[in-house]
């Protein structure tokens, strides 16, 4: 992993030097836009609307436009801001972990201790674990002031940026204002269905099916020399999906019954006696 930022975690008089790394990466198969006719690569150029010249990224500045004028902000202007110069991750407060709304969580970063002794880092990590608290911090990264949650993942401190309050939209749906009556039996069946699907979450048990199929398609097209029919690789789903469920009770009953059948079949398979290994005969 490559360090993207260096600084220090500060709370009170405690200073914890850290290195920051991106905690996630994109696994999508990279695709490019090409001309359908001849396969030529399509590229986008940054063109100035005044002089018509193609502009290199290094020569591009930012600007704020209002009704009367354009205010150009150079890289030097932005770098001169006090917040941008700061290399500190300031702890604002320690809050109960359950108070951090999952909807506000954004980009995650790993923090590595950046000093000869990791004692202050370990102390902070253990304190967060022991108190079941999450630190709310503020720092500046890539010309943006960011709010973040500092929490523990295994032996590592994780910094996860948070959306600002005004970046989270209000869910205002008139249909949710309707008075919907749920019977006791419906609630019991629904709870039974949830119970039948209950288990411990294992992220490794899930794969990105689209990317897997995309990779299969690409490999098949390579082997077939491009003259390739998609249906030869992916079997078409004959079952028609969709249709609104009208009878909620019936749907819940059917779902519970189906789940129980699968569970029973799985249990029987596990309990079935395994065939004894064949005895070796003497020569």
Beta strands, then each sheet from edge to edge (+ up, - down):
strand 1: 5-11
strand 2: 14-22
strand 3: 62-65
strand 4: 70-73
strand 5: 88-96
strand 6: 105-113
strand 7: 133-141
strand 8: 144-153
strand 9: 156-162
sheet 1: 1+ 2- 6+ 9- 8+ 7- 5+ 1+
sheet 2: 3+ 4-
end
